[in-house]
Amino acid sequence: MQLLDTTVRIRHPCPFCEYSGMFPDVEMILWCDGTNEVLHLLSPDHGTLERAVKAAERFLDTALMFMDERTALITTKECMCDTYRDVASSARKFGCWLVPPETYRGGWETHRVISSDRAALRGFVEDVGEFGEIEILSHRPRDTSDVIQEVGVVPVHFFAGLTDKQARSLVAAYEEGLLDVPARGDMDRVARRLGISRSTLGEHLRKAQLQIVRNSYDYLRLREPEASSGPKGARGRKG
């Protein structure tokens, strides 16, 4: 049995497309867990990133989780799917599967769409075209087993497995400038603020960073030019 594997880009009235259009040089990767939206921003420079984060606070009502020189993690305070006509509704209507995450750049969102046949894909494209613009970027038939093996694991929420102590340590380290490059903060001061030892703080930060990378590993590999042709399993992961 074969499935159709299609990549599309879409521009339609939604807060994330509008926000993306405000910062065309910033790439945004989005996950939704049904409770809130998690956005990973990738910027060409720190100044643009700072402006994008501040604008997101006003425009999307977000909270900052982490920021370094060119990347930031922000989260909305609640899920926004019900506030606009979303692409996922069209996919469900025609039995198509959107493979997360979705990406945004220059006011356009990009989706990978898996469909059972051309009729389902055509219905999806026509339905989205009623409320926005849609362009097919790539399209090819795939064996069902290939698609399932390539997708791998079901995506997890970006912060899954992160303990409250680890999250508090990350937030405190960021607020005190400990994560800046070069670092402005003092590790002992951050540890005192949290009421823990310096070594415990270091352990919390290392475990938190490992968990976040583990949760996003499959998507980070997609940004690697040689990811599709390079050796797999170079680093072990827990199943």
C-alpha positions in Angstrom: 0.0 0.0 0.0 1.2 3.5 -0.8 0.6 6.9 0.8 1.2 10.4 -0.6 3.8 12.4 1.2 3.4 16.1 0.4 4.9 19.3 1.7 2.8 22.5 1.5 3.2 26.0 2.6 0.1 28.0 3.6 -0.7 31.6 4.4 -4.0 32.3 6.1 -5.5 34.6 8.8 -4.1 33.3 12.0 -2.1 34.9 14.8 1.0 32.8 14.1 1.2 33.7 10.4 0.6 37.3 11.2 3.4 37.3 13.9 5.7 35.4 11.5 5.2 38.1 8.9 6.3 40.8 11.4 9.7 39.1 11.6 10.5 37.5 8.2 14.1 36.6 9.1 13.0 34.6 12.2 12.1 30.9 11.7 9.5 29.6 14.1 8.9 25.9 15.0 5.6 25.3 16.8 4.2 22.4 18.9 0.7 22.3 20.5 -0.2 19.9 23.3 -3.8 20.9 23.6 -3.1 23.1 26.6 -0.7 25.7 25.2 1.5 26.4 22.2 5.3 26.0 22.4 7.4 28.1 20.0 11.1 27.7 19.2 12.4 30.9 17.6 15.6 30.9 15.5 17.0 34.3 14.7 19.9 35.6 12.6 21.0 37.9 15.4 20.3 38.6 19.1 18.8 42.1 18.5 16.2 40.7 16.2 15.5 37.9 18.6 14.9 40.3 21.5 12.5 42.3 19.5 10.7 39.1 18.4 10.3 37.8 22.0 9.0 41.2 23.2 6.5 41.4 20.3 5.3 37.8 21.0 4.6 38.8 24.6 2.3 41.6 23.4 0.9 40.0 20.3 0.5 36.3 21.4 0.5 36.7 25.2 3.5 34.5 25.6 5.9 33.8 28.5 9.7 33.4 27.9 11.2 30.0 29.0 14.7 30.3 27.6 16.8 32.6 25.4 20.4 32.6 24.3 22.2 34.5 21.5 20.0 33.4 18.6 17.3 31.0 19.9 14.4 31.3 22.3 11.7 29.2 23.7 8.4 30.8 24.4 5.0 29.4 25.3 1.4 30.8 25.1 -0.6 30.8 28.2 -3.3 28.6 26.6 -4.0 26.7 23.4 -5.1 29.1 20.6 -6.4 26.5 18.1 -10.1 27.5 18.7 -9.5 31.2 18.1 -9.1 30.8 14.3 -9.8 28.4 11.5 -6.8 26.1 11.6 -5.2 23.8 9.0 -5.5 20.8 11.2 -9.3 20.9 10.9 -9.1 20.7 7.1 -6.7 17.7 7.4 -9.0 15.8 9.8 -12.0 16.6 7.5 -10.4 14.7 4.6 -8.5 12.0 6.6 -5.0 13.5 6.1 -2.3 13.4 8.7 -0.2 16.5 9.5 3.3 15.4 10.7 4.4 17.8 13.5 6.0 20.2 14.1 4.9 23.0 11.8 7.3 25.7 10.8 6.8 29.4 10.1 8.8 31.9 8.1 7.9 35.2 6.4 4.2 34.9 7.2 3.9 31.3 5.7 3.5 28.1 7.6 4.9 24.8 6.2 3.3 21.4 6.8 4.1 17.8 5.9 0.9 16.1 4.9 0.4 12.4 4.6 -2.7 11.3 2.7 -4.2 8.0 1.6 -4.9 9.0 -2.0 -5.1 12.0 -4.4 -8.8 12.6 -3.7 -8.1 13.2 0.0 -5.1 15.5 -0.8 -7.1 17.4 -3.4 -10.0 17.9 -0.9 -7.6 19.1 1.7 -5.9 21.6 -0.7 -9.3 22.9 -1.9 -10.6 23.3 1.6 -7.6 25.3 2.8 -7.8 27.4 -0.4 -11.2 28.6 0.8 -9.7 30.6 3.7 -6.0 31.0 2.6 -3.3 30.6 0.1 -1.7 27.2 -0.3 1.3 26.0 -2.5 2.5 22.5 -3.0 6.3 22.4 -2.5 7.0 18.7 -3.0 4.9 15.6 -3.6 5.7 11.9 -3.9 4.1 8.5 -3.4 5.7 6.5 -0.5 5.3 2.9 0.7 3.3 2.9 4.0 6.1 1.0 5.8 8.7 3.6 4.7 6.6 6.5 6.0 6.0 4.8 9.4 9.7 4.0 9.9 10.8 7.4 8.8 8.5 9.3 11.1 9.8 7.2 14.0 8.4 8.1 17.3 5.4 10.2 18.2 6.5 13.7 19.0 6.6 14.6 22.7 5.9 17.9 24.3 9.1 19.9 24.3 9.2 20.0 28.2 8.1 16.4 28.8 10.3 14.8 31.5 11.5 18.1 32.8 11.1 18.2 36.6 9.9 21.3 38.5 13.4 21.7 40.1 15.1 21.6 36.7 12.6 24.1 35.2 13.1 26.5 38.1 16.9 26.2 37.8 16.8 27.0 34.0 14.6 30.0 34.6 16.7 31.3 37.5 19.9 30.8 35.5 18.5 32.7 32.6 17.1 35.6 34.7 20.5 36.0 36.5 22.4 36.0 33.2 24.2 32.7 33.8 23.2 31.5 30.3 24.3 34.6 28.5 27.4 34.4 26.2 29.6 35.4 27.8 27.9 34.6 31.1 27.0 37.6 33.3 25.7 35.7 36.3 27.3 34.0 39.2 26.6 30.3 39.8 26.9 30.6 43.5 24.4 33.5 43.6 21.9 31.5 41.5 22.3 28.5 43.8 21.7 30.6 46.9 18.6 32.1 45.3 17.2 28.6 44.8 18.4 27.3 48.2 20.5 24.6 46.8 24.3 23.9 46.4 26.3 24.9 43.4 26.9 21.2 42.4 23.1 20.5 42.6 22.4 23.5 40.5 24.9 22.3 37.9 23.3 18.9 37.9 19.8 20.3 37.4 21.0 22.5 34.5 22.8 19.6 32.7 19.8 17.2 33.1 17.4 19.9 32.0 19.4 20.7 28.8 19.8 17.0 28.0 16.0 16.4 28.4 15.1 19.3 26.1 17.6 18.2 23.4 16.3 14.6 23.8 12.7 15.8 23.3 13.6 17.8 20.2 16.4 15.6 18.7 14.4 14.3 15.8 13.5 17.8 14.7 16.9 19.2 15.2 18.3 16.5 12.9 16.0 17.8 10.2 18.0 21.1 10.2 21.3 19.2 9.5 22.1 19.2 5.8 23.6 15.7 5.9 20.9 14.3 8.2 19.2 12.3 5.6 22.4 10.7 4.2 24.6 10.6 7.3 24.9 7.7 9.6 22.0 7.2 12.0 22.3 6.3 15.7 25.5 8.1 16.2 24.3 9.0 19.6 22.3 6.6 21.7 18.9 7.6 23.0 16.6 6.1 25.5 13.6 4.5 24.0 
